[in-house]
């Protein structure tokens, strides 16, 4: 996957290109911080944000092994089933969840992948991310786009809930020859 090209989204939030979302660094916090730092053990919101940042860093690096470690052994995964979209299917285990990103990359054109992160809200163990995404399905050459919302729950530094809401109609239409 090509390196991220940071940009601003349509509403001024951070944007992603090439399928990578870049989260802003918190002032005074090093990028290499882990969720095991003392402050994160005492403040669930800090631990959640650090795990979200680690998730997107692993995603940007296409590091399936690291993604697998970030997902809990069992995950409450919600991404509306869509039989015409090859990367969307039910998932439950850490490995199944992590490989979804490889499947997405295999079926889409990396150079056309775009997304913005306009809002990141963290409340204790829950994080909600909202933005816009777009891309092109490799098999059809057809583009898709639309808003998304992602709800994550983090417990003990691992993602236990992954609920993604996106424009599934646009994605299905792009996958249909």
KOLRORO-278128 format. One line per 10 residues: number of its first residue (from 1); their letters; for each residue z, y negated, x of N, C-alpha, C. Coordinates in steps of 0.1 Angstrom, whole numbers, padded with zeros to 4 digits. Atoms other than C-alpha are relative to their C-alpha. Layout:
<atoms>
NUM	a	Z Y X Z Y X Z Y X  ... .
</atoms>
This chain:
<atoms>
1	xxxxxxxxxx	0000 0012 0008 0000 0000 0000 0000 -0012 0009  0001 0012 -0009 -0009 -0034 0015 0013 -0008 -0001  -0012 0008 0000 0019 -0058 0024 0000 -0010 -0012  -0002 0010 0011 0033 -0081 -0003 -0004 -0014 0004  0003 0014 -0002 0020 -0116 -0006 0008 -0008 -0010  -0008 0007 0010 0048 -0136 -0021 -0007 -0012 -0006  0006 0010 0007 0037 -0161 -0047 0010 -0004 -0011  -0008 0004 0011 0051 -0179 -0077 -0007 0004 -0013  0006 -0005 0013 0045 -0165 -0112 -0003 -0012 -0009  0004 0011 0009 0032 -0185 -0142 0012 -0009 -0004 .
11	xxxxxxxxxx	-0011 0008 0005 0067 -0196 -0152 0009 -0004 0012  -0007 0004 -0012 0078 -0204 -0116 0009 0010 0007  -0008 -0011 -0006 0096 -0171 -0109 -0008 0006 0012  0007 -0007 -0011 0088 -0149 -0079 -0011 0009 -0006  0011 -0008 0004 0056 -0130 -0081 -0002 0012 0009  0003 -0011 -0009 0044 -0097 -0067 -0015 0001 0000  0014 -0004 -0001 0009 -0088 -0055 0000 0013 0007  0001 -0014 -0006 -0003 -0054 -0044 0011 0009 -0005  -0010 -0009 0006 0023 -0038 -0067 0014 -0001 0006  -0013 0002 -0006 0053 -0052 -0049 0007 -0012 -0006 .
21	xxxxxxxxxx	-0008 0012 0005 0080 -0074 -0064 0010 -0004 0011  -0009 0005 -0010 0099 -0095 -0039 0012 -0008 -0007  -0011 0007 0006 0134 -0105 -0050 0005 -0010 0011  -0005 0010 -0009 0149 -0136 -0035 0013 0005 0007  -0012 -0003 -0007 0176 -0132 -0008 0011 -0009 -0006  -0011 0008 0004 0210 -0144 -0018 0005 -0008 0012  -0005 0008 -0011 0223 -0173 0004 0012 0007 0006  -0011 -0005 -0007 0246 -0159 0031 0000 0015 0000  0000 -0015 0001 0236 -0122 0025 -0012 0005 0009  0011 -0006 -0008 0216 -0102 0050 -0008 0010 -0008 .
31	xxxxxxxxxx	0009 -0009 0007 0186 -0083 0039 0004 0015 0002  -0003 -0014 -0002 0199 -0051 0054 0013 0005 -0006  -0013 -0004 0006 0231 -0050 0034 -0002 0012 -0009  0001 -0012 0009 0238 -0017 0016 0010 -0001 -0011  -0009 0000 0011 0256 -0010 -0016 0014 0005 0003  -0013 -0004 -0004 0285 0004 0004 0009 -0010 0006  -0008 0011 -0006 0296 -0029 0017 0013 -0003 -0009  -0013 0002 0007 0332 -0038 0008 -0001 -0009 -0013  0002 0009 0012 0322 -0067 -0015 -0006 0007 -0012  0007 -0007 0010 0299 -0045 -0034 0008 0010 -0007 .
41	xxxxxxxxxx	-0008 -0010 0006 0325 -0019 -0040 0010 -0007 -0010  -0009 0006 0009 0347 -0045 -0057 -0006 -0009 -0011  0007 0008 0010 0321 -0065 -0076 -0012 0008 -0005  0011 -0008 0005 0298 -0043 -0098 -0013 -0008 0000  0012 0007 0001 0273 -0071 -0102 -0007 -0001 0013  0006 0001 -0013 0268 -0075 -0065 -0006 0014 0004  0005 -0014 -0003 0264 -0037 -0061 -0012 0002 -0008  0012 -0002 0008 0239 -0037 -0089 -0012 -0007 0005  0011 0008 -0005 0219 -0065 -0075 -0005 0006 0013  0004 -0006 -0013 0219 -0049 -0040 -0008 0013 -0003 .
51	xxxxxxxxxx	0007 -0012 0003 0207 -0016 -0055 -0014 -0004 -0006  0013 0004 0006 0179 -0034 -0075 -0009 -0005 0012  0007 0004 -0012 0169 -0051 -0042 -0005 0012 0009  0004 -0012 -0008 0169 -0017 -0024 -0011 0007 -0007  0011 -0007 0008 0148 -0002 -0052 -0013 -0007 0002  0013 0007 -0002 0121 -0029 -0049 -0004 0000 0015  0004 -0001 -0014 0122 -0027 -0011 -0006 0014 0003  0005 -0014 -0001 0117 0011 -0013 -0014 0001 -0007  0012 0000 0008 0090 0005 -0039 -0011 -0007 0008  0010 0008 -0008 0072 -0021 -0016 -0004 0009 0012 .
61	xxxxxxxxxx	0004 -0008 -0012 0073 0004 0013 -0006 0013 -0004  0005 -0013 0005 0061 0033 -0009 0008 0011 0005  -0009 -0010 -0006 0091 0052 0003 0006 0009 -0011  -0004 -0008 0011 0094 0080 -0022 0014 0007 0004  -0013 -0006 -0004 0123 0096 -0002 0011 -0009 -0003  -0010 0010 0003 0143 0064 -0004 0002 -0002 -0015  -0001 0001 0015 0135 0060 -0041 0007 0011 -0006  -0007 -0011 0005 0147 0095 -0047 0015 -0001 0002  -0014 0002 -0002 0180 0087 -0031 0006 -0011 -0009  -0005 0011 0008 0183 0055 -0052 0002 0005 -0015 .
71	xxxxxxxxxx	-0002 -0005 0014 0179 0074 -0085 0011 0010 0000  -0010 -0010 0002 0208 0094 -0098 -0006 0014 -0002  0005 -0014 0002 0205 0132 -0101 -0006 0001 -0014  0006 0000 0013 0199 0127 -0138 -0001 -0015 -0005  0003 0014 0004 0183 0095 -0152 -0003 -0001 -0014  0004 0003 0014 0181 0081 -0187 -0013 -0008 0002  0014 0006 -0003 0143 0074 -0183 -0006 -0003 -0014  0008 0004 0012 0125 0055 -0211 -0012 -0008 0004  0013 0006 -0002 0088 0047 -0207 -0008 0006 -0011  0006 -0006 0012 0070 0052 -0240 -0012 0009 0004 .
81	xxxxxxxxxx	0010 -0010 -0003 0049 0084 -0238 -0013 -0005 -0004  0014 0004 0003 0012 0077 -0237 -0009 0011 0006  0008 -0011 -0005 -0010 0108 -0234 -0012 -0003 0008  0012 0004 -0008 -0040 0089 -0220 0003 -0006 0013  -0003 0007 -0012 -0021 0073 -0192 0006 0011 0010  -0004 -0011 -0008 -0017 0099 -0164 0013 -0001 0008  -0012 0001 -0007 0013 0084 -0147 0012 -0002 -0009  -0011 0002 0010 0034 0079 -0179 0003 0014 -0007  -0004 -0012 0007 0053 0110 -0190 0015 0000 0001  -0014 -0001 0000 0089 0120 -0196 0005 0004 0014 .
91	xxxxxxxxxx	-0006 -0003 -0013 0111 0121 -0165 0015 0001 -0002  -0014 -0002 0001 0147 0131 -0159 0007 0000 0013  -0007 -0001 -0013 0155 0139 -0123 -0004 -0011 0010  0003 0010 -0010 0156 0116 -0093 -0014 0002 0006  0014 -0003 -0006 0125 0133 -0077 -0011 -0003 -0010  0011 0003 0010 0105 0130 -0110 -0001 -0015 -0002  0001 0015 0001 0114 0093 -0113 -0007 -0006 0012  0005 0006 -0012 0106 0085 -0077 -0015 0002 0001  0014 -0003 -0001 0072 0102 -0078 -0009 -0007 -0010  0008 0007 0010 0061 0082 -0108 -0007 -0012 0007 .
101	xxxxxxxxxx	0007 0011 -0007 0053 0053 -0084 -0012 0005 0009  0011 -0006 -0007 0031 0076 -0063 -0012 0002 -0009  0010 -0003 0010 0013 0087 -0094 -0007 -0013 -0005  0006 0013 0004 0008 0050 -0105 -0010 -0005 0011  0008 0004 -0011 -0006 0042 -0070 -0013 0008 0000  0012 -0008 -0001 -0030 0071 -0071 -0010 -0003 -0011  0009 0003 0012 -0045 0060 -0105 -0004 -0014 -0002  0003 0014 0002 -0047 0023 -0100 -0006 -0006 0014  0006 0007 -0012 -0065 -0001 -0075 0011 -0009 0006  -0011 0007 -0006 -0039 -0014 -0051 -0003 -0015 0001 .
111	xxxxxxxxxx	0004 0014 -0002 -0058 -0046 -0044 0001 -0009 -0013  0000 0007 0013 -0058 -0055 -0081 0014 -0001 -0006  -0013 0000 0006 -0021 -0049 -0088 0007 -0013 0002  -0007 0013 0000 -0002 -0080 -0097 0012 0001 -0009  -0011 0001 0009 0031 -0088 -0113 0009 -0011 0004  -0010 0011 -0002 0057 -0115 -0116 0013 0004 -0004  -0014 -0001 0004 0094 -0114 -0117 0005 -0013 -0003  -0004 0013 0005 0103 -0143 -0138 0015 -0002 -0003  -0014 0001 0003 0139 -0134 -0147 0007 0013 0005  -0008 -0011 -0004 0165 -0112 -0131 0015 -0003 -0005 .
121	xxxxxxxxxx	-0013 0002 0005 0198 -0109 -0150 0008 0012 0004  -0009 -0011 -0004 0227 -0089 -0137 0014 -0003 -0007  -0013 0001 0006 0259 -0082 -0157 0007 0013 0002  -0007 -0012 -0004 0282 -0057 -0141 -0010 0011 0005  0008 -0011 -0005 0263 -0024 -0138 -0014 -0001 -0006  0013 0002 0006 0233 -0036 -0158 -0008 -0011 0006  0010 0010 -0004 0202 -0055 -0147 -0012 0000 -0009  0012 0002 0009 0173 -0068 -0168 -0009 -0009 0008  0011 0008 -0007 0141 -0079 -0151 -0011 -0002 -0010  0011 0003 0009 0113 -0096 -0170 -0010 -0008 0007 .
131	xxxxxxxxxx	0011 0006 -0006 0079 -0107 -0160 -0013 0004 -0006  0014 -0003 0004 0042 -0100 -0162 -0006 0009 0010  0006 -0009 -0009 0021 -0073 -0147 -0015 0002 -0004  0014 -0003 0003 -0016 -0065 -0144 -0005 0010 0011  0006 -0009 -0010 -0038 -0040 -0126 -0013 0005 -0005  0013 -0007 0003 -0070 -0019 -0127 0001 0015 0001  0000 -0015 -0001 -0073 0018 -0135 -0012 0004 0008  0010 -0004 -0010 -0092 0034 -0107 -0012 0008 -0007  0010 -0009 0006 -0111 0060 -0129 -0010 -0007 -0009  0009 0007 0009 -0125 0035 -0154 -0004 -0014 0005 .
141	xxxxxxxxxx	0003 0014 -0004 -0125 0002 -0135 0004 -0010 -0010  -0004 0009 0010 -0109 -0014 -0165 0014 -0005 0003  -0012 0007 -0002 -0081 -0039 -0162 0010 0001 -0011  -0010 0001 0011 -0048 -0041 -0181 0010 -0011 0005  -0009 0010 -0003 -0022 -0068 -0183 0010 -0002 -0012  -0010 0003 0010 0009 -0079 -0202 0014 -0002 0005  -0014 0002 -0004 0046 -0087 -0201 0007 0013 0001  -0008 -0011 -0001 0072 -0063 -0191 0015 -0004 0000  -0015 0001 -0002 0110 -0059 -0193 0005 0013 0005  -0006 -0012 -0006 0129 -0034 -0172 0015 -0001 0000 .
151	xxxxxxxxxx	-0015 0000 0001 0165 -0025 -0179 0005 0012 0010  -0005 -0010 -0010 0183 -0007 -0150 0015 0000 -0002  -0015 -0001 -0002 0219 0006 -0149 0002 0007 0013  -0004 -0006 -0013 0235 0013 -0116 0014 0004 0000  -0014 -0006 -0001 0265 0035 -0111 0001 0006 0014  -0002 -0006 -0013 0279 0043 -0076 -0012 -0002 0009  0012 0003 -0008 0248 0027 -0060 -0013 0007 -0003  0012 -0008 0004 0223 0049 -0079 -0004 -0004 -0014  0005 0004 0013 0201 0041 -0108 0001 0011 -0010  -0002 -0010 0010 0212 0060 -0139 -0008 -0003 -0012 .
161	xxxxxxxxxx	0008 0003 0012 0191 0042 -0165 -0012 -0008 0005  0013 0007 -0003 0154 0031 -0162 -0007 -0001 -0013  0007 0002 0013 0140 0017 -0194 -0010 -0011 0003  0011 0010 -0003 0106 0000 -0189 -0008 -0002 -0013  0007 0004 0012 0090 -0018 -0218 -0012 -0009 0005  0012 0007 -0005 0054 -0029 -0211 -0011 0001 -0011  0011 0000 0010 0021 -0035 -0229 -0008 0013 0001  0005 -0014 -0001 0013 0002 -0233 -0014 0000 -0007  0013 0000 0006 -0017 -0006 -0256 -0011 -0004 0010  0010 0004 -0010 -0035 -0025 -0229 -0002 0010 0011 .
171	xxxxxxx	0001 -0010 -0010 -0027 0002 -0203 -0008 0012 -0005  0007 -0012 0006 -0039 0030 -0227 -0015 -0004 -0001  0014 0004 0002 -0071 0010 -0234 -0008 0001 0014  0005 0001 -0014 -0077 0006 -0196 -0003 0015 0005  0001 -0014 -0004 -0073 0044 -0191 -0011 0008 -0008  0009 -0007 0009 -0097 0053 -0219 -0015 -0003 0004  0014 0002 -0004 -0133 0058 -0207 -0009 -0006 -0012 .
</atoms>
